[in-house]
Amino acid sequence: MKSNITIVGGGILGTSLAYFLSHVTDKNILVLEQAQEVAFHTSSRNTGKVHAPFLYDPQKKKFFAKAAALGFEMWETYAKQKNLPFKRDGVLEVSLDEEGTKRLEKYMSWGEQNGLKKEELKLLDSSEVSRQEPEVHCQKAIFCTKDASVDYGKFTSSLMEDAKQSGASFLLSTRAEEIKDRKDFLEIKTNSGTIQTDFIINAAGGMSIDIAHAMGVAQDLTDIHFRGEYWQADNIYNNLTKVSVYSVPKHPEYPFLDPHWIVRHDGRCEVGPNAVPVFSPYGYNFTENIKEFPSKIVEMLLSGAAKMLFDSQFLSLASGEFLSSVSKTVMINRVREFLPKVDQSKFHTRGTAGVRASVIDSAGKFVPDAVIKQGEKSIHILNYNSPGATGALPFAIHVIGELQKSGTVKISKTKCGPWEYDKILEKI
């Protein structure tokens, strides 16, 4: 089988890339996804939120902030066009102490820099919060109206069908096992045959670092996987709050988020996610983690991530996340700090866990933003995690813009469904 461009990874970003490439180029586009459906892993195993960009430092998380700012309108437009759920409900970000309140003030500044309007972002005192959400207790809170609840799995499936209509092909249950450079083309050995391709886009999420390393790219980077878990509340809590409630993270330099109170688009309420370190991008269970443990530990010890293994604060926080994994009470009690009415006995069902990868540089620090690395016949999208689903559409256009600059693709059309490629590219 032959293709001009092969996208490895059928998550929300890989599928968005296929959607736009199939619209704007005459190239033969192929997507490889090892799961039986697109968006099977992290892309649909998340909070299901279209995030407003007030949480993202406009300098350190520039890609994520810009993409999130554009992504809201793009997903809203697409949802209307396809009659998909898009519930603009807003979000509360609460502080419980003075340090958290200072962080909220910084978020207000970031939100303004990232393009949010004053009427979309309000700083509320405790009495104002109580009038809006009587069950929420806090010192202060940001209420952002530009936040929405969606189903990213449905979004991705719809994008796949649209991409197919434009000529893209998808091979599901197909895993890229080995990639070799044959001078005139790249050869991808899969579990179901061999593919020849001119160019590879690595959008493989939790496997993206491994694929980059196998192709001699980004050798100075490694990753750590974190499993985010959820507990679903009984129906008695479905009207406890009108909006989702997040608390300011106590350690923003680490990817450990205090679990949120999540109101989903269909009214279900959940607590989560935590961030439990695991040893595989598919580390949903003990067996998978034990299998990958030896090789992952060796990889970490030989990279900047080794510093994490001996960092006392990281290990302490990781232990706390492990406790929240084995103890429902520990998990729910984090939310009770701002939503005291919540009772752990009213949670009987675990939600769907997802695994995300955070990239570590050679100095042993977490990389804050998305990373794009180009090889001779490839481009690799690394560290594309939260709020990756929010910004997937505009970020895909940005990646294609990079391919356009390097001469890998030529744009033959600019109309992409309800959008104009050039106009989005200018903004991103």
C-alpha positions in Angstrom: 0.0 0.0 0.0 1.3 3.5 -0.8 0.5 7.0 0.4 1.9 10.5 0.1 1.4 11.4 3.7 0.8 8.9 6.5 -0.4 10.2 9.9 0.4 7.8 12.7 -2.3 8.3 15.4 -6.0 8.6 15.0 -6.7 10.7 18.0 -8.4 14.0 17.8 -5.2 15.8 16.5 -4.3 13.1 13.9 -7.9 13.1 12.6 -8.0 16.9 12.5 -4.8 16.8 10.4 -6.4 14.3 8.0 -9.5 16.5 7.8 -7.7 19.6 6.8 -5.0 18.0 4.6 -7.7 16.1 2.6 -9.4 19.4 2.0 -6.5 21.7 1.1 -4.1 19.4 -0.7 -4.2 16.8 -3.5 -2.0 14.5 -1.6 -3.0 10.9 -0.8 -3.6 11.0 3.0 -3.6 7.8 5.2 -4.2 7.6 8.9 -2.9 4.6 11.0 -4.7 3.9 14.3 -3.9 0.9 16.3 -7.2 0.9 18.2 -10.4 -0.3 16.7 -11.8 3.3 16.5 -10.5 6.8 16.4 -10.2 8.8 19.7 -10.1 5.5 21.6 -7.6 6.7 24.1 -6.8 10.1 25.6 -8.9 12.0 23.0 -12.2 10.7 24.5 -11.0 9.8 28.0 -10.9 13.3 29.5 -13.1 15.9 31.1 -14.9 16.7 27.8 -14.4 20.4 28.2 -13.7 23.1 25.6 -11.4 25.1 27.8 -11.1 28.9 27.9 -7.5 30.1 27.7 -7.2 31.9 31.1 -5.3 29.0 32.7 -2.4 29.1 30.2 0.7 31.3 30.4 0.8 33.2 27.1 4.6 32.9 27.0 5.3 29.5 28.4 2.2 27.8 26.9 1.9 29.9 23.7 0.8 27.1 21.4 -1.8 25.8 23.8 -3.1 29.3 24.6 -3.5 30.4 21.0 -5.1 27.1 19.9 -7.5 27.1 22.8 -8.6 30.7 22.0 -9.4 29.7 18.4 -10.7 26.3 19.2 -13.8 27.3 21.1 -15.4 29.1 18.1 -14.3 26.4 15.7 -15.8 23.6 17.7 -18.9 25.6 18.3 -19.3 26.1 14.6 -18.6 22.5 13.8 -21.1 21.3 16.4 -23.8 23.4 15.0 -23.1 22.2 11.5 -23.1 18.5 12.5 -25.8 18.7 15.2 -23.3 17.5 17.9 -23.6 18.3 21.6 -22.0 21.6 22.6 -23.2 22.9 25.9 -21.8 26.4 26.7 -22.1 26.3 30.5 -19.1 28.1 31.9 -16.7 27.1 34.7 -15.7 28.2 38.2 -12.0 28.2 39.1 -11.9 28.6 42.9 -9.2 29.6 45.4 -9.2 28.4 49.0 -6.5 30.7 50.4 -4.4 33.8 49.8 -1.9 32.0 47.6 -4.6 30.6 45.4 -6.3 34.0 45.1 -3.0 35.5 43.9 -2.9 32.8 41.3 -6.5 33.8 40.2 -5.3 37.3 39.7 -2.6 36.1 37.4 -5.2 34.0 35.5 -7.2 37.1 35.0 -4.2 38.8 33.4 -3.5 35.7 31.2 -7.1 35.5 30.1 -7.0 39.1 28.9 -3.7 38.5 27.1 -5.1 35.4 25.4 -8.0 37.3 24.0 -10.9 36.8 26.5 -13.3 39.7 26.8 -14.0 41.3 30.1 -17.6 40.1 30.1 -16.4 36.5 29.6 -14.1 36.5 32.7 -15.2 37.7 36.2 -13.4 37.6 39.5 -16.0 36.9 42.2 -15.7 37.2 46.0 -17.2 34.4 48.2 -20.6 36.0 48.6 -20.9 36.4 44.8 -20.0 32.8 44.4 -22.5 31.7 46.9 -25.3 33.6 45.1 -24.4 31.9 41.8 -23.5 28.4 43.2 -24.8 28.1 46.8 -23.0 24.8 47.6 -19.5 26.1 46.6 -17.3 27.4 49.4 -14.2 29.4 48.6 -12.3 32.6 49.2 -12.6 33.9 45.6 -13.3 32.4 42.2 -13.0 33.2 38.5 -16.2 32.6 36.6 -15.6 32.2 32.9 -18.6 32.0 30.6 -16.6 30.9 27.6 -16.2 27.2 28.5 -18.3 24.3 27.1 -19.0 20.6 27.6 -18.8 18.3 24.6 -18.2 14.7 23.5 -14.7 14.7 21.8 -15.2 11.1 20.8 -18.2 12.0 18.7 -16.4 15.1 17.3 -13.5 12.9 16.2 -15.7 10.3 14.6 -17.5 13.0 12.6 -14.2 14.5 11.5 -13.1 11.1 10.3 -16.2 10.7 8.1 -15.7 14.1 6.7 -12.0 13.4 6.0 -13.0 10.2 4.2 -15.5 12.1 2.1 -12.6 14.3 1.0 -10.4 11.3 0.1 -8.5 10.4 3.2 -8.1 6.8 4.2 -8.1 5.3 7.7 -6.7 2.0 8.7 -8.0 1.0 12.1 -6.6 -1.8 14.3 -3.3 -1.1 12.5 -0.2 -0.6 14.5 3.1 0.9 13.2 5.7 -1.5 14.4 8.8 -0.5 12.5 9.7 2.5 10.3 12.6 2.3 7.8 14.1 4.9 5.5 14.4 3.4 2.0 15.9 6.6 0.5 13.1 7.2 -2.0 10.4 6.5 0.5 9.7 5.5 4.1 8.5 1.9 4.8 6.2 1.3 7.7 5.8 -2.3 8.8 2.5 -2.8 10.5 0.7 -5.8 12.1 -1.3 -6.2 8.9 1.2 -5.4 6.1 3.7 -2.9 4.8 3.0 0.7 3.8 5.2 2.9 1.6 4.9 6.6 2.2 6.7 9.8 1.2 6.2 11.5 4.6 5.1 10.7 8.1 3.3 12.9 10.6 3.8 11.5 14.1 0.6 12.4 16.0 0.7 9.3 18.2 0.1 10.9 21.6 1.5 8.7 24.3 3.6 6.8 21.7 4.9 9.9 19.9 8.2 10.1 21.8 8.9 6.4 21.1 8.3 6.9 17.4 10.4 10.1 17.3 13.3 8.2 19.0 13.0 5.3 16.6 13.4 7.8 13.7 16.4 9.5 15.3 14.4 12.7 16.4 14.2 14.4 19.8 16.7 12.2 21.5 17.1 14.8 24.2 13.5 14.4 25.3 11.6 11.6 27.1 8.2 11.4 28.7 6.3 10.3 31.8 2.8 8.9 31.6 0.0 9.9 34.0 -3.3 8.1 34.4 -6.2 10.3 35.1 -9.0 8.6 36.9 -12.6 9.6 37.7 -15.4 8.7 40.0 -19.0 9.2 38.7 -21.5 10.7 41.2 -24.9 9.1 41.8 -27.8 10.9 40.1 -28.7 12.6 43.4 -25.9 15.1 42.6 -26.8 15.9 39.0 -28.1 19.4 40.0 -25.7 20.1 42.8 -24.0 22.8 40.7 -24.9 24.4 37.3 -21.2 24.5 36.2 -18.0 22.6 36.6 -15.8 23.7 39.5 -12.0 23.5 39.4 -9.6 24.5 42.2 -6.3 26.3 41.7 -3.5 23.6 41.5 -1.3 23.7 44.6 1.8 22.8 42.6 1.4 24.3 39.1 5.0 23.4 38.1 4.0 19.8 38.2 1.2 18.1 36.1 -0.7 17.1 39.3 -4.1 18.7 39.1 -6.3 18.6 42.1 -9.4 16.7 41.0 -12.3 18.8 39.7 -16.1 18.7 40.1 -17.1 18.0 36.5 -20.6 18.6 35.0 -20.7 16.8 31.6 -22.7 17.8 28.6 -25.4 15.1 29.4 -25.7 16.2 33.0 -23.6 13.4 34.6 -21.3 14.6 37.3 -17.8 13.3 38.1 -14.9 13.9 40.3 -11.4 13.8 38.6 -8.9 13.5 37.2 -6.0 12.7 39.4 -2.6 12.1 37.8 -1.1 8.7 38.8 2.4 8.0 37.3 2.3 4.9 35.1 4.8 3.1 32.9 2.8 2.8 29.6 0.6 5.1 27.4 -1.9 2.3 27.9 -1.3 1.8 31.6 -4.9 1.4 32.6 -4.2 -1.7 34.6 -1.5 -3.4 36.7 -0.6 -6.0 34.1 0.2 -3.5 31.4 2.3 -1.4 33.8 4.3 -4.3 35.1 5.0 -5.4 31.5 6.4 -1.9 30.5 8.1 -1.2 33.9 11.6 -2.4 33.2 12.1 -0.7 29.8 10.5 2.5 31.0 12.7 2.7 34.1 15.8 2.2 32.0 14.7 4.9 29.6 14.1 7.3 32.5 17.5 6.6 34.1 19.3 7.3 30.9 17.5 10.7 30.4 16.7 13.9 32.1 13.7 12.1 33.7 16.2 10.4 36.1 16.1 13.6 38.1 12.4 13.1 38.7 13.1 9.7 40.3 15.2 11.4 43.0 13.1 14.5 43.4 11.6 14.4 46.8 8.7 16.8 46.1 7.8 14.9 42.9 7.9 11.6 44.7 5.8 13.0 47.5 3.1 14.3 45.1 3.2 11.0 43.2 2.5 9.1 46.4 -0.5 11.3 47.1 -1.8 10.6 43.6 -1.4 6.9 44.2 -3.4 7.2 47.4 -6.2 9.0 45.5 -6.2 6.0 43.1 -6.6 3.3 45.7 -8.8 5.3 48.0 -12.1 6.8 46.8 -12.3 8.8 50.1 -9.0 10.5 49.4 -10.1 11.5 45.9 -13.6 12.8 47.0 -12.2 14.6 50.0 -10.2 16.9 47.7 -13.4 18.1 46.1 -15.1 18.4 49.6 -12.6 21.3 50.3 -14.8 23.5 48.1 -17.9 21.4 47.8 -18.5 20.2 51.3 -21.9 18.7 50.6 -20.3 15.9 48.5 -20.4 12.5 50.3 -18.1 9.8 49.1 -20.8 7.2 49.8 -22.7 8.6 46.8 -20.1 7.5 44.4 -20.4 3.9 43.3 -19.0 3.8 39.7 -15.6 4.6 38.4 -15.4 6.8 35.3 -13.3 6.0 32.2 -9.6 6.5 33.0 -7.3 8.1 30.4 -3.5 8.3 30.1 -1.6 11.4 29.0 2.1 11.9 28.4 4.2 14.8 29.7 7.6 15.5 28.1 10.7 15.9 30.2 13.8 17.8 28.8 17.4 16.9 29.4 17.5 19.2 32.5 14.8 17.1 34.1 12.1 19.7 33.7 8.6 19.3 32.4 8.2 21.0 29.0 5.2 23.4 29.3 4.2 23.7 25.7 3.6 21.5 22.7 6.7 20.6 20.8 7.1 20.2 17.0 10.2 18.5 15.7 10.9 18.1 12.0 12.9 15.2 10.5 14.0 14.7 6.9 10.8 13.0 5.9 8.7 13.5 9.0 7.3 15.9 11.5 6.7 14.9 15.1 4.1 16.5 17.5 5.2 15.9 21.0 3.9 16.9 24.4 0.5 17.6 22.9 -1.6 17.1 26.0 -4.3 19.1 27.9 -5.9 21.3 26.5 -5.0 19.5 23.3 -8.6 18.5 22.4 -9.7 22.1 22.7 -7.1 23.4 20.3 -6.9 20.4 17.9 -8.5 22.1 14.9 -6.4 25.3 14.8 -3.3 23.5 15.9 -3.7 21.0 13.0 -3.7 24.0 10.7 -0.6 25.4 12.3 1.2 22.0 11.7 0.1 22.1 8.1 1.4 25.6 7.8 4.8 24.3 9.0 4.7 21.7 6.3 3.8 24.4 3.7 6.8 26.4 4.8 9.2 23.5 4.4 7.7 22.7 0.9 6.3 19.3 2.0 2.8 20.3 1.0 1.3 22.7 -1.5 -2.0 24.2 -0.7 -4.4 23.8 -3.7 -7.6 24.9 -2.0 -8.4 27.0 1.1 -12.0 26.1 1.8 -12.2 23.5 4.6 -15.9 22.9 5.6 -17.1 26.0 7.4 -13.5 27.5 7.6 -10.9 29.2 5.4 -7.5 27.7 5.9 -5.6 30.9 5.3 -7.7 32.9 7.7 -7.2 30.4 10.5 -3.5 30.1 9.8 -3.1 33.9 10.1 -4.6 33.8 13.6 -2.7 30.8 14.9 
